[in-house]
Amino acid sequence: MKKQTGLMLLALLTLAVTLKSHALGLHLLDFMPAKYFTEADWDMAKASAGKALQQGKAGEVFAWRNEANRHRGAYRVLNSLEVAGKRCRDLYIQHSAGGYRGGGSYRFCQMEDGEWKTTGRTPDE
């Protein structure tokens, strides 16, 4: 369940950015590290994201690194809060792969079924 949640979060986030940028003709996925992720990269990223969301405290960093290809990422917990009765966390996400680096702050809230979903960028951005 935790692995599926992490994958879903990363996939939704990547898809949202890709669709927006593609609609604008920007093709930003070409410059996003996630485009170069292998299955092993995704597995490591999902595990780190899941830990950050489930148990992270403000300031904690959950990092991963694939020694086979030198791809890496980190999830830093910015804070934990409650929004509309839901448990939420703001994470700063940073990835590096294929010669590209990317990052940003995103809010994730836990749904009634226990799954974490992003609500988009943190309000401060």
Secondary structure by P-SEA (a helix, b strand, c coil): caaaaaaaaaaaaaaaaaaaaaaaccccccccccccccaaaaaaaaaaaaaaaccccccbbbbbbcccccccbbbbbccccccccbbbbbbbcccccccccccbbbbbbbccccbbbbccccccc
